[in-house]
């Protein structure tokens, strides 16, 4: 297995990128005998799930062939919980199966292209751990959109497979009525993900074009690009008459958030917090046992404060939110109301003087306070109010679309997670959609930043770090 690390060069522009389409067979570096060629037969384009026939001759008769698939492992990189470092991949291989060479030295085998990143993959035949034959196959991207019709607000899913890990194969852009909705990626989900957006008005047909795009920008003259061979599918969604059944404002269900293991410094003591995630104001219960010999402990809420914009940076902050009385048997139950604070991970520390004796964690979810008003004529001032917006470099931002057209973004760090968005109602009479998608606030300073602060439509599978949901609203223009 190869273990070289590959850093993605995100600074190369689309108009100058070139990639090898068909890799040549490599010479065996451990032998003077060159590799044999594997003949690969398959229906083109080669998609995830396509059956491939593998043939080779003049191989060691009766030997077992280990057929290996060259690929990469990796994806988005997050360090110290809050630093987003872009993408990193390491070359590796997986097995496609073991096959027997017949008595005439002929290999005739089949395998199915695994669910994996698109682009060129080496297919190598090994005998007793040594490569004897090789070829390559380029896996293309596939896109399926459903449904194809429905009223305003209908959830639409664009299922993608085979998105690449290399720069020019890793990002696609969804355009609705020639407006950018957001980008599609599968950097950390092995090339497969689901892009989610909603049907907008007016009633009638709406073209949905999927463009490849460096840094999430639609590359319009792709026919003249060095990667013109990539697919750029087009669909049509028919928005039908009728009103959506979704409420005026709602948030998608939250995925379970990762929480560090509870730490206890007292021998044979235990600590549990339930629940460990929820919106601000959640009523949680902190339970402990084995704290004998201690009369009371301070409960300290841990957070961060600061700003990335001011240049003053940010730092951890603590505040005492209660005093926990310990029963004579060493047990306690203490109700905790989660403070109005930033979204994401927070510590709940139990202190005996200056000493931390136990530490639990809670994840604040973003929540909707409301949108006011929900209807009115064109030009009506509208306000969306959120709580618990995050602070890390990957969830300090929500990116807004209006009727599937990019509108702007909002951040929550400087305001401690309390976010107020003001805009003006526009459009013809009827329902209009406002969707807030997770994005990425910023990437490494050595990279262009165009990819970031864009709606990430594949947020559910491929958002780096926390998997935070989208928020949805609708305004009725009278």
Secondary structure, DSSP 8 states (H G I E B T S, - for coil): ----EEE--TT--GGG----SS------TT-SS--EE-EEE--SSB-TT-EEEEEE-S--TT-EEEEEEEEEEEEEEEETTTEEEEEEEEEEEEEEEEEE--TTS-EEEEEE--S--BEEEEEEEEETTEEEEEEEEEE--EEEEE-SEEETT-EEEEEEE--BSSHHHHEEEEEETTEEEEEEE-TTTTT-EEEEEE--SSSEEEEEEEEE-GGG---TTGGGSTTTTS---EEEEEEESS---S-SEEE-----------EE-STT-EEEEE-SEESTT-EEEEEEE--TT--EEEEEEEEEEEESSSSSEEEEEEEEEEEEE--TTS-EEEEEE--S--BEEEEEEEEETTEEEEEEEEEE--EEEEEE-SEESTT-EEEEEEE--B-STTTSEEEEEETTEEEEEEE-TTTTT-EEEEEE--SSSEEEEEEEEE--S---TTS-STTTTS-BTTHHHH-SSS----EEEEEEE-
